[in-house]
Amino acid sequence: MAAGRAYPADTTAAFLKLGFDARTEGLGNSCAAATEGAGAAALNPGALALIKAREFGFTHSALFGDIRHNSANYAQPLENGAFGLGIQYLTQGAIEQRDSDRRIIGEYKSYDRAVNLAYGRNFGGDIRLGLNVKYLTSVIEDESASGFAFDLGGVYELGKVRLGLAARNMGSGLKFMDRTGRLPLSLAFGAAYRLNNGLLLAFDIKNSPYDRKTVVSLGTEYTVFSRVFLRAGYTKSAESLNPGGSGIGDALTGGMGLNFLNCKLDYAFSPYGELGNIQKLSLAAGF
């Protein structure tokens, strides 16, 4: 997988499709309504307005092969909302370079980076809306491309139910040489419901129009003594529901979290068969 190269339907910046923190991964990426903390800026910036205290978070993701995805986020509450800063970085390590006869003649590196600034605001009642602006950079060997992308999001709380809407990765795309790839636009709707027994149920449906793909996600989180969190999730592509569907994109996820002092430590694990496993570790501190 090359981070900046064209994908089906000519989309690029594929790292923007990746899940984010370990909690989100453990919930099967059911994040439109269930997201929380400083990382909300990258998932649903409207949820950023739910922040009550300053928070800094860091996530390390070990993906397939030598691919690594790291991110850091900071959120600062304001009088009627919050702003957030963040950066995410994906690297694939050294990649073999071959000549026309397939002989190895060296190696090169590629990476993708996004720096973002977000703002979420409470618009009265239980409605919160937000905007996230991202500056993207993709580098493959000696070629590079850069540009801006935008996320819009909102959450609405109705008692114990929270509804979320998010439009991510809106923008004109990235141009490598003479070819422009569209950003992986996604439109998501989600709902989250927290029961009195400490159980959270989350649901998402996400459509990626340029990739012609729809994904349904389910997630659960059970709280034990207010400090330990057990999570499980399931993601299924709508295409695999059809007769003869490939099932590609289906995944089970699991994870757990621990709250201590003003810190949160989360871990998630996702098996992807022959492709390998995804592991994520997140640490966040409030102050």
C-alpha positions in Angstrom: 0.0 0.0 0.0 1.5 3.4 -1.0 0.2 6.2 1.1 0.0 8.9 -1.5 -0.8 6.9 -4.7 -4.1 6.8 -6.5 -6.7 4.4 -5.2 -9.9 3.2 -6.7 -11.9 6.0 -8.2 -8.7 8.1 -8.2 -8.7 8.9 -4.5 -5.4 9.7 -2.8 -4.2 10.5 0.7 -5.4 7.1 1.8 -4.0 7.6 5.3 -7.0 9.8 6.0 -9.2 6.6 5.8 -7.4 5.1 8.8 -9.0 4.8 12.2 -7.7 7.2 14.8 -7.1 6.5 18.5 -7.2 3.1 20.3 -10.7 3.7 21.9 -12.2 4.4 18.4 -10.6 1.3 17.0 -11.8 -0.8 19.9 -15.4 0.4 19.2 -15.1 -0.8 15.6 -14.6 2.8 14.4 -18.1 3.8 15.5 -17.1 7.3 16.1 -19.5 9.8 14.6 -21.4 10.1 17.9 -19.3 8.2 20.4 -16.0 10.1 20.0 -14.6 12.0 22.9 -11.4 13.7 24.0 -8.9 15.7 22.1 -9.0 13.3 19.2 -12.6 14.3 18.4 -11.3 17.1 16.2 -10.2 14.5 13.6 -13.4 12.4 13.8 -16.3 14.8 14.5 -15.2 18.3 15.3 -18.6 19.1 16.7 -17.8 16.7 19.6 -14.8 18.9 20.5 -17.2 21.3 22.2 -17.9 18.6 24.8 -14.4 19.0 26.2 -14.4 20.1 29.9 -10.7 20.3 30.6 -7.5 20.7 28.7 -6.3 17.4 27.2 -3.2 16.2 25.4 -3.2 12.8 23.7 -0.8 10.6 21.7 -1.5 7.5 19.7 0.9 4.9 18.1 -0.5 2.5 15.5 1.4 -0.5 14.2 -0.3 -1.4 10.9 0.5 -3.9 8.2 4.2 -4.7 7.6 6.4 -1.7 8.5 3.6 0.9 8.2 3.4 3.1 11.3 0.8 5.8 12.0 1.3 8.3 14.9 -0.8 11.2 16.0 -0.8 13.8 18.7 -3.6 16.1 19.7 -4.3 19.0 22.1 -7.7 20.4 23.1 -8.4 23.6 25.0 -11.9 24.4 26.3 -13.2 27.9 25.9 -16.2 29.7 27.3 -18.7 28.3 24.8 -16.7 25.6 23.0 -13.2 24.4 22.5 -10.4 24.5 20.0 -8.0 21.7 19.0 -4.6 21.3 17.5 -3.3 18.0 16.0 -0.8 16.3 13.8 -0.8 12.8 12.3 2.1 11.1 10.4 2.2 7.9 8.5 5.4 6.3 7.3 6.1 3.0 5.4 9.8 2.7 6.1 12.2 1.9 3.3 10.7 0.7 0.0 12.7 -1.2 -2.6 13.4 0.6 -5.8 13.7 -1.5 -9.0 14.7 -0.9 -12.6 12.9 -2.0 -15.7 14.3 -5.5 -15.2 13.0 -5.8 -11.7 16.5 -5.6 -10.2 16.9 -3.8 -6.9 18.8 -0.5 -7.4 18.2 1.1 -4.1 15.4 2.2 -1.8 13.3 5.2 -1.1 10.9 6.5 1.6 7.4 7.9 1.5 5.3 9.5 4.2 2.0 11.4 4.7 1.3 14.1 7.2 -1.7 16.2 8.3 -1.6 19.2 10.6 -5.0 20.4 11.8 -6.7 23.2 13.6 -10.3 22.7 14.8 -13.0 24.6 16.6 -16.2 23.3 18.2 -18.9 25.5 19.6 -22.1 25.0 21.6 -24.9 26.6 19.8 -27.4 26.4 22.7 -29.4 23.6 24.0 -27.8 20.3 23.1 -26.5 21.2 19.7 -22.7 21.4 19.0 -21.1 22.1 15.7 -17.5 22.2 14.6 -15.0 22.7 11.8 -11.6 21.1 11.3 -9.0 22.5 8.8 -6.2 20.2 7.7 -3.0 20.9 5.8 -1.9 17.8 4.0 1.5 16.7 2.7 2.3 13.5 0.8 5.8 12.6 -0.3 6.8 9.6 -2.5 10.5 9.5 -3.3 11.3 12.9 -4.9 7.7 13.8 -5.6 5.5 15.7 -3.2 2.0 17.1 -3.1 0.2 19.3 -0.6 -3.2 20.9 -0.1 -6.0 21.7 2.4 -8.9 19.6 3.5 -11.9 20.3 5.7 -14.1 18.4 8.1 -17.5 19.5 9.3 -19.4 17.8 12.2 -22.1 18.1 14.7 -23.6 16.3 17.7 -27.0 16.4 19.3 -27.7 15.1 22.7 -31.2 13.8 23.5 -31.2 12.5 27.0 -28.9 9.4 27.1 -28.8 9.3 23.3 -26.2 11.2 21.3 -26.5 11.6 17.5 -23.6 12.6 15.3 -23.1 13.7 11.7 -19.7 14.2 10.1 -18.4 15.1 6.6 -14.6 14.4 6.4 -11.9 15.1 3.9 -13.6 17.8 1.7 -11.2 19.5 -0.6 -9.9 19.7 -4.1 -7.4 16.8 -3.9 -3.7 16.4 -4.2 -1.7 16.6 -7.4 1.3 14.4 -8.2 3.0 15.5 -11.4 0.2 15.7 -13.9 -2.4 13.6 -12.0 -4.8 14.9 -9.4 -6.3 12.4 -6.9 -9.5 13.3 -5.1 -9.5 13.2 -1.3 -11.3 10.2 0.3 -14.5 12.1 1.1 -16.7 10.3 3.7 -20.1 11.1 5.1 -21.0 9.5 8.4 -24.0 9.3 10.7 -23.9 7.7 14.1 -25.7 7.2 17.4 -24.6 6.3 20.8 -26.6 5.2 23.9 -25.3 4.8 27.4 -27.2 2.5 29.7 -27.4 2.9 33.5 -25.3 -0.2 34.0 -22.2 1.3 32.4 -22.8 -0.1 28.9 -22.3 2.1 25.9 -23.8 1.0 22.5 -22.6 2.8 19.4 -23.6 2.6 15.7 -22.2 4.2 12.6 -23.0 4.1 8.9 -20.4 5.7 6.6 -20.5 6.3 2.9 -17.4 7.0 0.8 -18.9 8.3 -2.5 -15.6 8.4 -4.5 -14.6 4.9 -3.4 -18.2 3.7 -3.9 -18.3 2.1 -0.5 -20.6 2.0 2.4 -19.5 0.6 5.8 -21.6 -0.2 8.9 -20.0 -0.3 12.3 -21.2 -1.5 15.7 -19.3 -0.9 19.0 -19.8 -1.6 22.7 -18.0 -0.3 25.8 -18.5 -1.6 29.3 -17.3 0.4 32.3 -16.1 -1.5 35.4 -15.7 0.6 38.6 -15.5 3.8 36.6 -11.8 3.0 35.8 -11.6 0.0 33.5 -13.2 -0.1 30.1 -13.8 -3.3 28.0 -14.6 -2.7 24.3 -15.6 -4.7 21.2 -16.6 -3.7 17.7 -17.6 -5.0 14.3 -17.3 -3.3 10.9 -18.9 -4.7 7.8 -18.9 -3.3 4.3 -22.4 -3.0 2.8 -21.1 -4.5 -0.4 -20.3 -7.8 1.4 -24.0 -8.1 2.3 -24.9 -8.8 -1.3 -24.9 -12.4 -2.6 -21.4 -13.2 -3.7 -19.9 -10.3 -1.8 -16.3 -10.5 -1.0 -16.4 -9.6 2.7 -13.4 -7.3 2.2 -13.6 -4.6 4.8 -15.2 -6.8 7.5 -13.4 -6.7 10.8 -13.7 -7.6 14.4 -12.0 -5.4 16.9 -11.3 -5.5 20.6 -9.7 -3.3 23.2 -9.6 -2.1 26.8 -8.9 1.1 28.6 -7.7 2.2 32.1 -8.3 5.6 33.8 -5.8 6.6 36.5 -5.3 10.0 38.1 -6.1 12.3 35.2 -4.7 9.9 32.5 -6.3 7.5 30.1 -4.5 4.5 28.6 -6.2 2.6 25.8 -5.3 -0.4 23.7 -7.0 -1.9 20.6 -6.3 -5.0 18.5 -7.8 -5.8 15.0 -7.0 -9.0 13.1 -7.1 -8.8 9.3 -6.3 -12.4 8.3 -3.4 -12.7 5.8 -2.8 -9.0 5.9 -1.8 -9.1 9.5 -2.9 -7.3 12.6 -3.5 -3.7 13.6 -2.5 -2.7 17.1 -3.0 0.8 18.6 -1.9 2.3 21.9 -3.2 5.7 23.1 -2.3 7.8 26.1 -4.1 11.0 27.1 -3.7 13.3 30.0 -6.1 16.0 31.3 -4.9 19.0 33.2 
